[in-house]
Amino acid sequence: MDEMIYLAMTGAKQTEYAQAINSNNLANISTTGFRADLHSFSSAPIEGPGVDSRINAVVESYGTDFSQGAVASTGRDLDIAIQGPGFIAIQAADGTEAYTRAGDLRIGSGGLLETGSGRLVIGNAGPVAIPPNSSLLIGSDGTVSVQPIGQGPETLATVDRIKLVDPDTRLLAKGGDGLFRLPDDEIADANASVRLTSGVLEQSNVNIAKTLVNMIELSRQYEMQVNVIKTSKENADAAAHLMRVS
């Protein structure tokens, strides 16, 4: 009886973990450039004394879905999306270099270019600084050009170039802030083959229908495991009653 309760309890706990991953994906269906987290159930034998016949279902997070999300046109000069593989280099909260696909850029305090979440965009020599201007243009190679105030539209001055990288996605790990990093704080080299499109944004790559179906399936699975626990208690009570009667 104890084994039955233990298996149901651990299964319910692992289902809760899987539901947390799935719910996080669902909560980020509108997050620009978001990459869905992946998980799967695997079998893990229970070690220890007794018969080696009991198996636990264990949830394992096995990385991130790096497939490209849909691209939506915005017409905004500071909105960019990467064509194909690649990432935008930004400065994380702890000052280290991290990578993102979110291209909802803006000019923050001090004229520094940053993402919609407030992370500074890295250029050739640190954060990209934007001087006062009449208009701004981001080229397909990440080059940032501005039209100085008082100058005609034919006058464009190159300010900096956004650092674009294309590291091996098998080495990237997603942090709690949703940013990607290389192991041991390694820094990826700029890659000239990565290309941008201006005036568009890449949406989340979460499959809404699949995520909702997973949520329903996990809820039913959790309910069945809880019912097993209840049944175990009822069986234990019935057995105790029979012992008292005898």
Secondary structure, DSSP 8 states (H G I E B T S, - for coil): -HHHHHHHHHHHHHHHHHHHHHHHHHHTTTSTT---EEEEEEEEE--SSS-TT-EEEEEEEEEE------EEE---TTBEEEESS-EEEEE-TTS-EEEE---BEEE-GGGBEEETTS-EEEETTEE-B--SEEEEEE-TTSEEEEEETTS-TT--EEEEE--EE---TTT-EE-TTS-EE-GGG----B-TT-EEEETEEE-----HHHHHHHHHHHHHHHHHHHHHHHHHHHHHHHHHHHHHH-
